[in-house]
Amino acid sequence: MTPDAVQGLTILGSTGSIGVSTLDVVARHAERFRVHALTANRSLERLLAQCLQFEPELAVMADAAAAAELARRLKEAGSHTQVAHGMAGLEAAASWPGSDFVMAAIVGAAGLLPSLAAVRAGKRVLLANKEALVVAGSLFMEEVAAHGAEVLPIDSEHNAVFQCLPPGFDAGLAAVGVRRILLTASGGPFRTLSSAELARVTPEQACNHPNWEMGRKISVDSASMMNKGLEVIEAHWLFGAAPEQIQVVVHPQSVIHSLVEYTDGSVLAQLGNPDMRIPIAHALAWPRRIDSGVTSLDLFQVARLDFEAPDLGRFPCLRLAFEAIAAGGTAPVILNAANEVAVAAFLAGRLGFTAIAELVEETLQRFAVEPVEDLQQLLAIDRRARALAEQALQDRI
């Protein structure tokens, strides 16, 4: 592909915050990108508007009835976009022949299979779905190598690390002189609350992040610091970093997005305003650069940069994630499944905020960790872990 060639793009999860930001960047560079496929879970109206604006060849919804309604309304509007539904539709979008890039932005473990379909089709995968690596890290990276795919991280922290690492880091961090990776964390909306105050917080408070605009599930994960724990696991697979080579640093301003320390004592950092269009634009244009639409960082307005160690007593989800990666095998699958059940229950008013970590830890303690064998095993364990977490939740009510 020549640098100036028009590049085809699929967006898995186009109606979520990452998908919307991606389309914002794409619209700024209409001469460089052609949208071939868009997918959504339930947001029919937003997907309809996106289809009418970007005219993809394929649109996918999770539900058959919603897909039928979308198809009807697109036809009425004179659109020629094909409509599909379900996992088969998602996998078709992920492997769509005209797409060079696939933005994998479906939240949760539901994004694993479509992301794998993109990898197996040899696409450049812009990975915003961290659960694909949390649930199936070793298998996912093996598929990347086997099919000649590329993975570029979209999470602001991992994209920052990627920008700070030298070429050839896939040969091993020690081989390129890297000592450790420092993942920054904002600390979320409850960074300064006591344990007693944390027990009383509401879903609305948890979703009110001080720096980032995110979906509800990710916002709760950020508030509990489980999001940072999942990012530690993701960094392990993306960069071949051992757990002891990854440190989490609380940085409330969210201006430094992550850092890389070298063996000579140098520390490189990537800075920018807290706007996901920066890592999205970086990955879309890499190894070149394009305008993201984000305003320039004003260091005089920022004025100060603060750092502190995470409090694992008040935020035990981060501890549980480190323990899961140390245990290896299927432990991260169990961690993620139990967390998704717990967060859904918290958002529905069925579980207190501090009980999220309690439910996750209880599920991990009840479940035997196994060596990873294949994808079918991981998916089966994911289902069993969810069922066990649901049972533990019922026992609390």
LUMTIBA-568908 format. One record per residue (C-alpha): x, y, z. Coordinates in pm, whole numbers, plus 50000, padded with zeros to 5 digits. Example, Ala and Ser with C-alpha at 12.3 -4.5 7.8 and 13.67 -1.06 7.14 Angstrom:
LUMTIBA-568908
512304955050780 513674989450714 
end
This chain:
LUMTIBA-568908
500005000050000 501405033949899 501315061450164 498755081649966 496465052549879 492855054350002 492615030450294 489525009650364 488175008350717 485784986950921 484654999351262 483414972751503 481354992051757 480925023851554 478235039051780 480305037752099 482665065152212 485705050652029 483705044751712 482285079951713 485755094751769 487165073351487 484535085951244 485305121651353 488965116751255 487985099050931 485635127650835 488575151750865 490515130950611 487865119550366 490455117850089 492475091750283 489835067850420 486835048750287 484455033350541 483424998450424 481594984050725 480044996651049 478584976551337 476494984351645 474854965751928 471524983651993 471985019951879 469855018351566 469315055651523 472985064251552 474035036151317 471415047451066 472815082851071 476365069851032 475355048150737 473685077350563 476755099250616 479545074550533 477715050450297 479385017850402 478884986150201 477854966750514 476104975250841 475654950051121 473454949551430 473414923651707 469664917051692 467844903451385 464744925051440 466824956651477 468784947451165 465544943050971 464334977251085 467684992750990 467514976550646 463984989750592 464885025350685 468085025150479 466145013150177 463565040650226 466415065850232 467785052349903 470865036450061 472535006049904 474194994750230 473764957650300 472574948250649 473474917350851 473144907151215 474654885551488 478114870851520 478194859451157 477574895351052 480274908551284 482824883651154 481904892650795 482464929450873 485774921951044 487064902950741 485444925350475 487684923650164 487834961250101 488964970150454 492674974150520 492114985050881 489684972051142 488934993351447 488064967451713 486014987951960 483324964052084 483284965952464 483864934352669 484474897952584 481874901052306 484604917252096 486924887152105 485584866751812 485184896051570 488684908151660 490054873351592 488244872951257 490044905151162 493384890251267 492774858551068 491974879850763 495424895850797 494114930750871 495804959351052 493804957351375 493434989351574 492754972851907 490524992052147 488974960152287 491344950952570 489304920252665 490484902352349 493944900852505 492734896252861 490604866152768 492814850452501 496174868252505 498474839552409 496114825752145 495394860352004 499074869151958 499774834951806 497044841751548 498544876051475 501884859951394 500344831151197 498264853550967 500634882750920 498264907151087 499304939351259 498034950951598 498224987651692 496964996452041 494265022952079 494005025052459 495685058152533 498175041752771 499235013852537 499365036952239 501635059652444 503905030252528 503965020252161 505045055352065 507845054852325 509235020452238 512015016251979 511654995351663 512234958351719 510744956752067 508934924851967 512314907351997 512124913552372 512254944552589 515704936252725 517054933252371 516154969552300 517284982852637 513894987152802 513774982453179 510074987453252 506755001953139 504905027353353 501155028353289 499525059953414 496075060053573 493905090253646 492645074153966 489065079453847 486335099654017 486875083054358 490645086654392 490455105354724 487405088454881 487695067255194 486625030755201 483425040355382 482605066555118 483335042054837 480715018254974 478015044754920 478805057054567 476185054754292 476415043653928 475885079653818 478875090954024 481015062353892 480215071553532 481215107953584 484915105253497 486895137253565 488975136153245 487615111852987 484275106652813 483695068852807 480925043152805 479295032853132 481024999453170 484505013253107 483775042953334 482935019453623 486084999253552 488085031453566 486455040953896 487305006854048 490765006353879 489864972853722 490354990453389 493984996353482 494314960153591 493014948353255 495464972053088 498344956053281 497344922253137 496994937852793 500464953552816 501924919852912 500754905052580 501244935252355 504794942752461 506054909752603 506454925552946 506654904553262 504364916153547 507344929353741 508244951153439 504914969253457 504224996253714 500985015853759 501375052653845 498385074053946 498555106953755 495365127253810 495865152253527 495825125053254 498345144953051 501155119253054 499535088552904 502355064252986 506125061653008 508935037852916 512115035053124 515365024052958 518315006453115 520455037953093 517995056453319 516235075753043 512445077753072 510405086352762 506825098152798 503975106152558 501905136652651 498695150852511 495255163252599 492935135552724 491155129352393 490945095052228 491205110451883 494985113351941 495725075851964 493095069051696 494725093251452 498155079351537 497105043651459 495185052951144 498195071350998 501085051351143 503975054351070 502965088850943 500995115651131 497695133051058 495645159951228 493375145251496 491265176051555 492525178551914 493695212152046 497365216552132 498485208252483 498985239952687 501565231652954 501145265853112 497475258553168 498245223753302 500815240253532 501615209053738 501905171453706 501215149854012 502045113254072 501175088554347 501165051354409 497825033154371 496105023354696 495464986054661 493534985654987 490845009554861 491064996754503 491584959054528 490584952754165 494074963154057 495594938154302 493314910754168 494464917553812 498144914953908 497374882554091 495524869053786 498414875653551 500834860053800 498614829153825 498504827153445 496474801853250 492744808653260 492834832153562 492444864053351 489394848953178 487734842853515 488714877653636 487194894553331 483994873953326 483294879553695 484014916653659 481564920453369 478844903753578 479684925153881 479754958053687 476434950353517 474924943153859 476304975654001 474924995853710 471544979053762 471524987854132 471884951554244 475404954254390 477354980254584 480504995554439 482954979954684 481234946254635 482454945454273 485934935154385 484474911854648 482414893254388 485374890654150 487664877354423 485034852554541 484634839254187 488394835754143 488654816754471 485874792654370 487284785454024 490274763053954 492824778553718 493754756953417 496464759153151 495224775252829 494474749352561 492324764652287 489644790552217 486764766952283 488114760152632 488434797552704 484904804852585 483544776152794 485374788853104 484094823953035 480504810653038 481074790053353 482734818953534 479804841753450 477344815953577 479334811753898 479524849353947 475774852453891 475184825354150 477464843054397 475534874854327 472214857754397 473604844054723 474264880154831 470694891654767 
end
